[in-house]
Amino acid sequence: MRALLQLSRWIDALNEGIGKIIMWFVLAAVLISAGNAVMRKAFDVGSNAFLEIQWYLFAAVFMLGSGYVFLRNAHVRIDFISSKLSRRTNTIIDILGIVIFTIPLSLILVNLSWPVFERAWISGEMSQNAGGLIRWPVFLLVPLGFAILALQCFSELIKRVAFLTGHRSEPFSEVAEKSDEQLLLEELEVKAEQQRQAVAVHDRAASQAR
C-alpha cells in the first residue's frame, strides 16, 4: 500500500501542476476574448484564428482540468444525501462510482477519440474558416483529458481504499468548501432542530402545568 500511495502522490502532483497551467489558460482566454471584442467594435477588424484560439483554450480548461477538479474534491455531489451519510459509506459509494462508471467511461472515450485525433494529425486537417487553425491540437485534448481523468481516478481509488483499510486518516486529498446549497441545508436543519426543542420544552411545561 505504501508504494501505491506514493504513486497516488505522483499523480496528484501531476494534476496539481496541470491545474496551475490551466489557470493561465483562463487568463489568456479572457485577454484574447477582450482583445477580439475591442478590435471588432473599435476598428472593425476580426481574426478567425484568434476566435478559434478562444475556444481551444476553453476546451483545454475543461478537458485537462477534470483530473484537477477530482483531486480537489470539487466535483458535483448530491449534498443533501452525502451530508447525511458517514465518511465510510460515502467512500464506498465513491469507490463503486470510480470502478463501475468513471474509469470505464474514461477508457472508452480515450479509445474512441484517439483515432479522430490520429486522422487529423496524419491529414493535417485545418479549420474550414478562412485563416483558421490546424485541428489536431483540439482533437488531442479529448483523449488526453480523459487519460488524465483516468489517472486521477486511479489515485483517488488508492486513497479511498487506503482510508478503508486504515492506511490514511482521510479519503480525500482535500475537502472542498461546502456549497451554498449545503450551507443552506445545514442552516435549515439547525432551525428545525431548534423548533423541535422549543416545542418539546413547551409540551413539557404544559404537561407540568396540568
N, C-alpha and C positions, 0 to 999 in steps of 0.2 A: 504493500500500500504506500510505503514511503516513496518508492520510485514513481508510482502513479501520481502521487501528489506533487512531486517535483515536475513531472510532465505537465500537470494541470497549471502550475505556476508559470511555466514557459509559454503555454498557450494564452494564459491571461495577460502576460507581458506583451505578447504579440498583438492582441486585440486592444490593449491599453495604448500601444503605440499607434495602431491604426486609428483609434478614436481621436488621438491628438492631431493626426494629419487631417482627419475629416473636418475638424473644427476650422482649419484653414480653408478647406473646400467651401464651407458655408460662407466664410467671409469673402472668398473670391467670387462666389456666385452672386452675392449681394452687390459687390462693387461692379461686376460686369453688367448685371441687370440694371443698376442705376446708370452706368455709363451709356448703355444702349438706349435707355429711355431719354436721357439728356440729348444725345446725338440725334435721335429720331425727332424729338419735339423741337429742339432748338435749331438744328441745322438740316433737318430732313435727310439725314444720312443713316443708312442701316447696313447691317452686315449679317448675312445668314450664318457665317462661321461663328461670330460671337453669340448669336442667338442659340446656336446648337451647343456651344460650349456651356451655356447656362444649364441646359437640360442634361448634358453629360455630367456636369458637376452635381446636379440634383440627383441623378441616378446613382452616382458614386456614393453620395452621402447615405442613401437608403440601402443600397446593396451591400456596401462594405461596412456599414455601421450596425448591421443586425447582430453580429457577434459581440460588439462593444455594448450594445443595449442589454444583451443577455448577461454579459459579465457584470454589468452594473445593477442587475436585477430590476431593470426599469421597464420591462415589457408589461403588457396589459394583463391584469389579473381581475377576477371577479371578486372584488374586495369584500363584499358583504357575505360571501361564502368563506373565502380563505381566512378572513379575520376570526371566524368562529371555530376554525379547526386548529388542532395542535400543530406545532412545528413538525413533529414526526409524520403526521398524516399529510400535511402539505408537501413534505419531502417525498413521501411515497407517491403522491399524485404527480409531482414533478418528474420523478424517475419514469413512471409509466408514460407520461406525455413525451418525454425525450426519446425513450426507446421505441415506442409504438408509432409516434407521429413525426416528431421533428427531424430526427436523424434519417429515417427512411425517405421522407419528403425531400430533404436537402440533397441526398444522394441521387434520387430520381431526377431532380431538376438539374443537377450538375451533369448527369448523363444525357439529358435531353438538350441542354443548352450548349454543350461543348461542340457538337457538330455544326451548329449555327455559327458560332464564333470561327470555327475552323474554315468553313466555306468562305466567310467574309475575309479572313486572313489570306487565304490562297488566291481569291479572286481580286483582292484589293478593292472591295466594294466601297463605293463613295455615296455620299448623300445625293439625293435626286434634286436638291435645291441648289441653285447657282451659287458657287462659292462655298458650298457646304464642306463638311469634314469627312474624313475617312471613317468607316463604320465599325471596323473590328474592335477598337478600344471599348466602345459602349457595349458591344456584344460580349466582350470578355468579362464585363462586370457581373453578368448573371452567374456563370459557373464559379467565378472567383468568390463572389459574395456568398453563395450557398456553401461553397467549400469552407470558407471562414466560419460560417454559422455552424456547420457540422463539427468543425474542430472545437468550437466553444461549447457545443452540446456535449462533446466527449469530456471536456474539462469540467463542466457542471455536473455531469453524471458521476465523475470521480468524487467530486466534493459531496454530493448527496449521499453516495454510498459510504464515504468516509465518515460522514456525520452519523449515519445509522449504525455504523459499526464501532463508534466511539473514538475514531481517529481524528475528528475535528469537533470543535465546540459549536460551530455554525455551519449550516448547509450552504450558505452563500458567501461570496467574497465581500459583497457589500449589500446592505439593506437599503432599498430605495426609499426616498421620502414618501410619506403617506400622501395619497391623492386627496383632492378636495372632497370627493365623494366619501372616502373612508373617514376623513375627519368629521364630516357632517354626520355620518352614520354613528360614529362614536359619541358625538355630542348628543344626538337624539337618544341613544341608549342610556347615557348618563341622566338625561332629563326624565326618561321613562322610569328609570330606577328610583330617582328622587321622588317622582309622583307616587310610585308604588309604596315607598317608605312612608310618605306623608299620609296616604290612605290607610296604611296599616296602623300608624300612630293614632289617626282619627278613630278608627274602628276600636282600638283598644281603649281609648279614652271614653268612647260612647258606651262600650261594654261595662267599664268600671262605674260609669255614672248610673247605669241601670241597676 
